[in-house]
Amino acid sequence: MSRHWRTPLSLLLSVFVLPLCASAANSFENTAIVRTVELGGALVHVTTTYAVKALEDGSSVYTIALGEQEHAHTSWLEAKLKGQSDVLPLGDFGYHPESGVYLYTIELPKALNTDGTANLVIETVQTHATFAWPQEASQKDPQSLKYQSELLVLSPYHTAVQRTKIRSPNPKVHSFTEPEDVEFTTDAVVTKSGATITYGPYYNVPPSASQAFVDTKQKHISVHYDYDHPVLEVKKLERAVEISHWGANLNVDQNIFFHNAGPKLKGYFSRLEFQSQGYFGRAAPHMLTGINLMLPAGIHSAYFYDLVGNVSTSHLRPVPSTPKGLNTNTYSVLELRPRYPVMGGWNYSFTLGWDSPLEDYAGYDKASGKYVVGVPLMTVVPTAVVDEAEISIILPEGAIDIDYFAPYPALSERVSTHITYLDTAGRPKISLKYKELTDRHTGIIYVTYKVPFRAHLQKPFAVATAFLGVFALALTWRRVDVRIRRK
């Protein structure tokens, strides 16, 4: 999974994890924990606020714990101080088999003395945490999803009070778990108000980042709710970005494989029913009929085609390029409409691409003599998770002294050679692979490289050589008599 944290060497696990677990409970106390879960389709956004109090002087490293189920669905994790925008450094210490949890450390910007307090906000994005229930639905049926989680927020510290709020996008909640035999409350275990379900408050929860606590005290909960939008997944994304100095152009070409993870279609698809739903404006919520994508400003020559051919039901609303350094948040909008409505369980694959002026992304550093190009990691598909992504950046032929800086660590990366038309030796190609990308993975991949003067002349020289070769061959052919004559 692609997460927003640092990963230390595995040697640190054996050196620091055991002392960390032993001393964590003596450093801080949680005066309050509030977790807010925003339910959705393929993505679930979770915000957990820890109000912490230091129990000893010089406390600067706070530890959080994730259970196995929560960790398996978490693809993004970020920590901040409440009310501040700076991201705090995170350390991933991996799975701790004795406690049965995953441990992460947060470095506070300033050490706390005894009774010093701070409010930490942990934001996570969970993927594949919901599933269709029931698993099949007819074309007329509504769509319902189920979300499962753990009741108590795990922590290696004593917690004075904690509560969990689960917000459904629709006030129509079919059911939710009412756990029994919860030891830490004298009030109602769970309450519901509108679309919000509140578990807690729970008081005087002991350190819970242990296998014994999980086995004896932890409870499992689920929420069954209506969801009025398609549950969209991108099973695979193949994104190729080609940089051309001769054309002063940056071309983006993407192969996107959509999957509708909603309830599978029960029975058969009725075109008549689809047309009547469109006429009355009551399209089935688990039916994908179109999607809007926010593309960069200044793009042109956009194309959208599938296996059959060009799809003419798309419409691009471009905006002009913005000067560098101005954060105007302007985007070109591409309205895509698939060739057919994509029902639950169906797939749809297509190719999307466009051209952009290279000057919008590239610059030249005179001090180092290098070109600097910033390439967006991916095109965000709203509310969708990208299960697998392969990002390729193709540099000009002859580029040397190549460096690249990705915003998130890739699962694998390599530099190879890509050969296309009019190439002689081929072009350097940077390939990065990711998994479980979300709408929070919106960083920029920066690539620096040099292009010698002879490399700029390599392509026109190759073209001139090819033309001269053709002329020489034609001239030779004209002067050689190949006719068969009788002696």
C-alpha positions in Angstrom: 0.0 0.0 0.0 1.1 3.5 -0.7 1.1 5.5 2.6 2.3 8.9 3.6 5.0 7.9 6.1 8.6 7.0 6.4 9.7 3.4 6.6 12.8 2.7 8.7 15.1 -0.2 8.2 13.9 -3.6 9.5 16.8 -3.6 11.9 15.1 -0.9 13.9 12.2 -3.2 14.6 14.2 -5.5 16.8 16.2 -2.7 18.4 13.4 -0.2 19.2 10.0 -1.8 19.1 10.2 -3.7 22.4 11.5 -0.8 24.4 8.9 1.4 22.7 6.0 -0.8 23.7 7.4 -1.1 27.3 7.8 2.6 27.9 5.0 4.1 25.8 2.4 3.9 28.5 4.6 5.9 30.9 5.0 8.9 28.5 1.5 10.1 27.7 -2.1 9.8 28.7 -5.1 10.3 26.4 -7.5 12.7 28.0 -9.9 12.2 25.1 -10.1 10.3 21.7 -12.7 11.2 19.1 -12.9 9.3 15.9 -15.1 10.4 13.0 -15.8 8.0 10.1 -17.2 9.5 6.9 -18.7 6.6 5.1 -18.6 6.4 1.3 -18.2 3.9 -1.5 -14.8 2.6 -2.4 -13.2 5.2 0.0 -13.9 5.8 3.7 -12.3 8.9 5.3 -11.4 8.6 9.0 -10.3 11.4 11.3 -9.1 10.6 14.8 -8.3 13.4 17.3 -6.1 12.5 20.3 -6.0 15.0 23.2 -2.8 13.9 24.9 -1.1 14.9 28.1 2.6 14.3 28.9 3.4 12.3 32.1 7.1 13.1 32.1 9.4 15.8 30.9 10.9 15.7 27.4 8.0 13.6 25.9 8.4 14.2 22.1 7.4 10.9 20.4 3.8 9.7 20.5 2.9 6.2 19.5 -0.4 5.2 17.7 -1.6 1.6 17.1 -3.7 0.1 14.3 -5.4 -3.2 14.6 -4.9 -5.8 11.9 -8.3 -5.2 10.2 -7.8 -1.4 10.2 -4.3 -1.6 8.9 -5.3 -3.9 6.1 -7.7 -1.3 4.7 -5.6 1.8 5.4 -3.8 3.3 2.3 -3.2 6.8 3.5 -2.1 8.1 6.9 -1.1 11.6 7.9 -0.6 13.3 11.2 -0.9 17.0 12.1 -1.4 19.2 15.1 -4.9 20.5 15.4 -5.3 23.8 13.6 -1.9 23.6 11.8 -1.1 22.6 8.2 2.4 21.2 8.7 2.6 17.4 8.4 4.4 15.7 11.3 7.1 13.0 10.7 5.8 9.5 10.9 7.8 6.4 11.6 6.4 2.9 10.6 7.5 0.2 13.0 5.4 -2.5 11.3 3.6 -5.4 12.9 4.3 -6.2 16.6 3.5 -9.9 16.9 3.4 -9.9 20.7 0.7 -7.2 20.9 -1.0 -8.1 17.6 -1.0 -4.4 16.4 0.9 -2.2 13.9 2.8 0.6 15.6 3.6 4.1 14.3 5.5 6.9 16.0 4.8 10.7 15.6 7.5 13.2 16.3 6.1 16.3 18.0 7.6 19.6 16.8 8.3 20.5 20.5 8.9 18.2 23.4 6.2 18.4 26.2 7.0 18.7 29.9 4.9 17.1 32.6 1.2 17.9 32.2 1.9 19.6 28.9 -0.9 19.0 26.3 -1.3 18.7 22.6 -4.1 17.8 20.1 -3.0 15.4 17.4 -5.2 14.8 14.3 -4.6 11.6 12.4 -6.3 11.4 9.0 -6.5 8.0 7.2 -8.2 6.8 4.1 -9.5 3.3 4.0 -10.0 1.4 0.8 -12.2 -1.7 0.1 -13.7 -1.2 3.6 -17.3 -1.4 2.4 -19.1 -4.0 0.3 -22.5 -4.3 -1.4 -25.2 -5.8 0.8 -27.2 -7.4 -0.6 -24.7 -8.6 -3.2 -27.2 -8.5 -6.1 -29.8 -6.0 -7.1 -32.1 -5.6 -10.0 -32.0 -2.6 -12.3 -34.8 -0.8 -10.3 -33.4 -1.6 -6.8 -31.6 0.9 -4.5 -28.0 0.3 -3.5 -26.9 -0.6 0.1 -23.4 -1.0 1.5 -22.1 -2.4 4.7 -19.1 -1.1 6.7 -17.4 -3.2 9.4 -14.9 -1.9 11.9 -13.7 -2.3 15.5 -15.5 -0.5 18.3 -12.6 0.8 20.5 -9.7 2.9 19.2 -6.5 1.0 20.2 -3.8 2.9 22.0 -0.7 2.0 24.1 -1.8 4.7 26.6 -4.5 5.0 29.2 -7.6 6.8 27.8 -9.9 8.9 30.0 -12.7 9.0 27.5 -13.3 8.1 23.8 -16.1 8.0 21.3 -16.6 7.1 17.7 -18.9 8.9 15.3 -19.9 7.2 12.0 -21.6 9.4 9.5 -23.6 8.0 6.6 -23.9 9.9 3.4 -27.6 9.1 3.5 -29.9 9.4 6.6 -31.4 6.1 5.6 -29.5 3.6 7.7 -30.9 0.1 7.6 -29.2 -1.2 10.7 -26.2 -0.8 13.0 -24.6 -3.0 15.6 -25.5 -2.5 19.3 -22.6 -4.2 21.1 -23.3 -5.9 24.4 -21.2 -6.3 27.6 -19.1 -3.2 27.0 -17.3 -2.5 30.3 -16.3 1.1 29.9 -19.7 2.9 29.9 -22.7 3.5 32.1 -24.6 5.4 29.4 -26.1 4.2 26.2 -23.6 2.2 24.2 -24.8 3.7 20.9 -27.1 6.5 19.8 -28.3 7.7 16.4 -29.2 11.2 15.3 -30.0 11.7 11.7 -27.3 10.2 9.6 -24.8 10.1 12.5 -24.3 7.0 14.7 -22.3 7.7 17.9 -20.6 4.9 19.9 -19.7 6.0 23.4 -18.6 7.8 25.4 -16.4 5.1 27.0 -14.5 6.0 30.1 -11.2 4.8 31.7 -10.1 2.6 28.9 -6.7 0.9 29.9 -3.8 0.6 27.4 -5.3 -1.4 24.7 -2.5 -2.1 22.2 -2.2 -5.7 23.2 -3.5 -9.1 22.0 -5.1 -9.8 25.4 -7.2 -6.6 25.2 -8.2 -7.3 21.6 -9.3 -10.9 22.5 -11.3 -10.0 25.6 -12.4 -6.4 25.4 -12.6 -5.4 21.7 -16.0 -5.5 19.9 -16.8 -5.6 16.2 -19.5 -3.3 14.7 -21.1 -2.9 11.3 -23.3 -0.2 9.7 -25.7 -1.0 6.8 -26.6 2.1 4.9 -27.9 3.4 1.5 -25.4 4.8 -1.0 -26.7 6.8 -4.0 -23.6 6.8 -6.2 -21.7 4.1 -8.1 -18.9 2.3 -6.2 -16.1 2.9 -8.6 -12.7 1.1 -8.6 -9.8 1.4 -11.1 -8.5 -2.1 -11.2 -5.4 -1.0 -13.2 -4.0 2.3 -14.4 -1.3 2.5 -17.1 -0.1 6.1 -17.3 2.6 7.1 -19.8 4.0 10.7 -19.9 6.2 11.5 -22.9 8.4 14.7 -22.9 9.3 16.1 -26.3 11.8 19.0 -26.6 11.5 19.3 -30.4 7.7 19.6 -30.2 7.7 21.6 -26.9 5.0 19.1 -25.9 4.1 16.9 -23.0 1.8 14.0 -23.9 -0.2 12.0 -21.4 -1.6 8.7 -22.4 -3.6 6.6 -19.9 -5.2 3.1 -20.1 -7.9 3.0 -17.4 -9.7 -0.2 -16.4 -12.9 0.6 -14.5 -14.8 -1.8 -12.3 -18.2 -1.1 -10.7 -18.0 -2.7 -7.3 -21.7 -2.2 -6.5 -24.2 -5.0 -6.3 -24.1 -7.3 -9.2 -27.0 -7.0 -11.7 -29.8 -9.5 -10.9 -31.4 -10.8 -14.0 -30.8 -9.1 -17.4 -30.2 -5.5 -18.5 -33.3 -3.7 -19.9 -32.6 -0.9 -22.4 -36.3 0.1 -22.1 -36.0 0.4 -18.3 -32.7 2.4 -18.7 -34.4 4.9 -21.1 -37.4 5.3 -18.8 -35.2 5.9 -15.8 -33.3 8.6 -17.7 -36.5 10.2 -18.8 -37.8 10.5 -15.2 -34.4 11.3 -13.8 -34.3 8.3 -11.5 -31.2 6.4 -12.7 -30.3 3.4 -10.6 -27.6 4.5 -8.0 -25.4 1.5 -8.8 -25.3 2.4 -12.5 -22.4 4.4 -13.9 -23.5 6.5 -16.8 -20.8 9.2 -16.8 -18.0 10.8 -14.9 -16.3 14.2 -14.8 -12.5 14.4 -14.6 -10.5 17.4 -13.5 -7.6 17.7 -16.0 -4.8 20.3 -16.0 -5.3 23.7 -17.4 -3.9 24.4 -20.9 -4.5 20.9 -22.3 -5.5 20.4 -25.9 -6.1 17.6 -28.4 -7.8 15.3 -25.8 -8.9 11.9 -27.0 -11.1 9.2 -25.5 -11.6 5.8 -27.1 -12.2 2.2 -26.1 -11.8 -1.2 -27.8 -14.5 -0.4 -30.4 -13.1 3.0 -31.3 -13.6 6.7 -30.6 -16.3 7.5 -28.1 -18.0 10.7 -29.3 -20.1 11.2 -26.1 -17.2 13.0 -24.3 -17.0 16.8 -24.0 -13.9 18.8 -22.9 -14.2 22.3 -21.4 -10.6 23.5 -21.5 -9.2 26.5 -19.7 -6.0 28.4 -20.7 -2.7 27.8 -19.0 -1.9 29.7 -15.9 1.4 31.4 -15.2 3.9 29.5 -13.1 3.8 30.3 -9.4 0.1 31.2 -9.4 -2.2 28.8 -7.5 -5.5 29.6 -9.2 -7.0 26.1 -8.8 -8.3 26.2 -12.4 -8.9 22.9 -14.2 -10.1 21.7 -17.5 -13.2 19.5 -17.2 -13.6 16.4 -19.2 -17.1 14.9 -19.2 -16.9 11.2 -20.0 -19.8 9.0 -20.9 -19.1 5.3 -21.5 -20.4 3.6 -24.5 -22.9 1.7 -22.3 -24.1 2.1 -18.7 -21.8 0.2 -16.4 -23.8 -1.9 -14.0 -22.6 -3.5 -10.7 -20.0 -6.1 -11.4 -19.3 -4.9 -14.9 -16.0 -3.6 -16.3 -15.2 -0.8 -18.8 -11.7 -0.1 -20.1 -10.7 2.9 -22.3 -7.8 5.1 -23.2 -7.6 8.8 -22.3 -4.9 11.2 -23.4 -4.1 14.8 -24.2 -1.3 17.1 -25.1 0.0 20.1 -23.0 2.6 22.8 -23.6 5.9 21.6 -22.1 6.6 25.1 -20.7 3.7 24.6 -18.2 5.6 21.7 -16.5 9.3 22.3 -17.3 12.0 24.7 -16.3 15.8 25.0 -16.7 18.3 25.3 -13.9 21.3 27.3 -15.1 23.4 26.5 -12.1 23.3 22.7 -12.7 22.5 22.8 -16.4 19.6 20.5 -15.9 16.0 20.6 -17.0 13.4 20.2 -14.3 10.0 18.7 -15.1 7.1 18.2 -12.7 4.7 15.5 -13.7 1.4 14.9 -11.7 1.4 11.4 -10.2 -2.0 10.5 -11.6 -5.4 11.9 -12.7 -7.7 11.7 -9.7 -10.9 9.7 -10.4 -13.4 11.0 -7.8 -14.4 8.6 -5.1 -12.4 5.8 -6.7 -9.5 3.7 -5.5 -6.7 2.7 -7.9 -5.8 -0.9 -7.1 -2.7 -1.0 -9.4 -0.9 1.8 -11.1 2.1 1.9 -13.4 3.5 5.4 -14.0 6.0 5.8 -16.9 7.9 8.9 -17.8 9.6 8.9 -21.2 12.4 11.5 -21.5 13.9 12.9 -24.7 16.4 10.8 -26.5 20.0 11.3 -25.3 19.0 12.5 -21.8 21.7 11.9 -19.3 22.4 12.5 -15.5 18.8 11.5 -14.7 17.3 12.0 -11.2 13.7 11.7 -10.1 11.9 12.4 -6.8 8.5 10.7 -6.2 6.1 12.1 -3.6 5.5 8.6 -2.2 7.7 5.5 -2.1 7.0 3.2 -5.0 6.6 -0.6 -4.7 9.1 -1.0 -7.5 11.0 1.4 -9.8 13.4 1.0 -12.7 14.9 2.9 -15.6 14.8 1.3 -19.0 15.0 2.2 -22.7 11.9 3.0 -24.8 12.2 2.9 -28.6 9.7 4.6 -30.8 9.7 6.1 -34.3 12.7 8.2 -35.5 14.8 7.0 -32.5 18.3 5.6 -32.9 19.4 4.5 -29.4 16.1 4.9 -27.7 14.8 7.2 -24.9 15.2 6.8 -21.1 12.1 5.5 -19.4 11.3 5.8 -15.7 8.7 3.3 -14.5 7.1 3.4 -11.0 4.5 1.0 -9.6 2.0 1.7 -6.9 -1.0 0.1 -5.2 -4.1 1.4 -3.4 -3.9 5.0 -4.6 -6.7 7.3 -3.4 -7.8 10.9 -3.9 -5.2 12.0 -1.4 -2.2 10.8 -3.5 -2.0 14.0 -5.6 1.7 14.7 -5.5 4.2 15.7 -8.2 7.0 13.5 -9.6 10.0 15.8 -10.3 12.5 14.6 -12.9 15.8 16.3 -13.6 18.1 15.6 -16.5 20.6 17.0 -19.0 20.3 16.9 -22.8 23.7 17.5 -24.5 23.9 19.7 -27.6 24.7 16.7 -29.8 21.5 14.9 -28.5 19.4 17.8 -29.8 20.9 17.3 -33.3 20.6 13.5 -33.1 17.0 13.4 -34.4 17.4 15.8 -37.4 20.6 14.0 -38.2 18.8 10.6 -38.2 16.0 12.1 -40.4 18.5 13.6 -42.8 20.4 10.4 -43.0 17.2 8.4 -43.7 16.2 10.9 -46.5 19.6 10.8 -48.0 19.6 7.0 -47.9 16.3 6.9 -49.8 17.6 9.4 -52.4 20.8 7.4 -52.8 18.8 4.2 -53.2 16.5 5.8 -55.8 19.5 7.2 -57.7 21.2 3.8 -57.7 18.0 2.1 -58.8 17.6 4.6 -61.7 21.2 4.0 -63.0 21.2 0.2 -62.7 19.8 -1.7 -65.6 18.0 -4.7 -64.2 16.2 -5.7 -67.5 16.9 -9.2 -68.9 18.4 -8.9 -72.4 19.1 -11.6 -75.0 22.8 -11.7 -76.0 
